[in-house]
Amino acid sequence: MEYLTKENLILGCGNPLFGDDGFGPEFIRKLKDEKIESKYNNLAVIDCGSGISPFLNLINNSKHKIKNLYIIDCGDFKGKLGEILVLDGKNIASEDFIKSSHSMKISHEITDFSSNVKLILVQGDVNPNNMKLEMSQKVMDAINEVQKIIIFFMEDSQ
């Protein structure tokens, strides 16, 4: 659990078996392929799959050093396919609409979080009744844009 000793943590969540819902894990794979953890001190990146809640509970119940937590997910916020929405963690619970199935689960878990939390969502076409391994092209194209957002936040926190 070395990631609890880092100041910056990026969690990618989602299920690759449901097409666009696999955005978070695919994003984390790209960051790991580019060895982003070696480019920034105090950074860990984790693919949570569909199980982000255990990670958040562990963080909440530990003496962690995390100052900035970035959660990457695909959701439905009624935007255009591939559109990106960045939310401050303190505002997630007060939003009038559910942005992703994961947001429902994590909103109460980060309410009292001591870290700066950002939820970065990509508008996807997710249908839990339709298994498919391919992400839509517009969602795939959002990977580079979300990476730019993360790099901006990382540079700003240095």
Buried (B, 14 or more C-beta within 10 A) or exposed (E): EEBBEBBBBBBBBBBBEBBBBBBBBBBBBBBBEEEBBEEBEBBBBBBBBBEBBEBBEEBBEEEBBBBBBBBBBBBBBEBEBBBBEEBEBEEBEEEEEEBBBBBEBBBEBBBEBEBBBBBBBBBBBBEEEEEBEEBBEBBBEBBEBBBEBBEEBBEEBE
